[in-house]
Amino acid sequence: MRCPNCGCIDDKVLESRTMASGESIRRRRECTACGYRFTSYERIEEKTLMVVKRNGRRQPFDRTKLSKGVERALEKRPFSSDMIENIINEIEEKVILKGKISREISTADIGELVLESLSHIDKVAYIRFASVYKHFENLDEFINEVKKIGTD
């Protein structure tokens, strides 16, 4: 594995952990040249999970799109990069499990999984994501969503 700090390809594995669903392995590594520590993930390559868009089009699941949405919602919130990465990994695992049988999942299902995770983690991030995902048209919709999570 190439070190993201110095580019050396010699490292040692400090810790290996199977992720919750058993579908991937998280490895903490240390570069033997510069001592930089980093995390890698090992996943089974399977048939592509397809995402069904609102207009009916299908496209392959893209983890970077999920990451961008979650990172945007958690922007300037008290979460480290590792915490955000763990949140994204958990959501991705849920997406994969939900779409495992049919190899398809709707954008609505993905959005609901993200909202569910964010509602347990950070209410501000939840509202940020919900305002984009649910296409709030006016202030009343926004206020109703805030009231809804305030009662949870």
ABEGO torsion letter per residue (X at the ends): XBBAAAGBABBBBABBBBBAAGABBBBBBBBAAAGBBBBBBBBBBBBBBBBBBAAGBBBBBBAAAAAAAAAAAABGBBBBAAAAAAAAAAAAAAAAAAAAAAGBBBAAAAAAAAAAAAAAABAAAAAAAAAAAAGBABAAAAAAAAAAAAAX
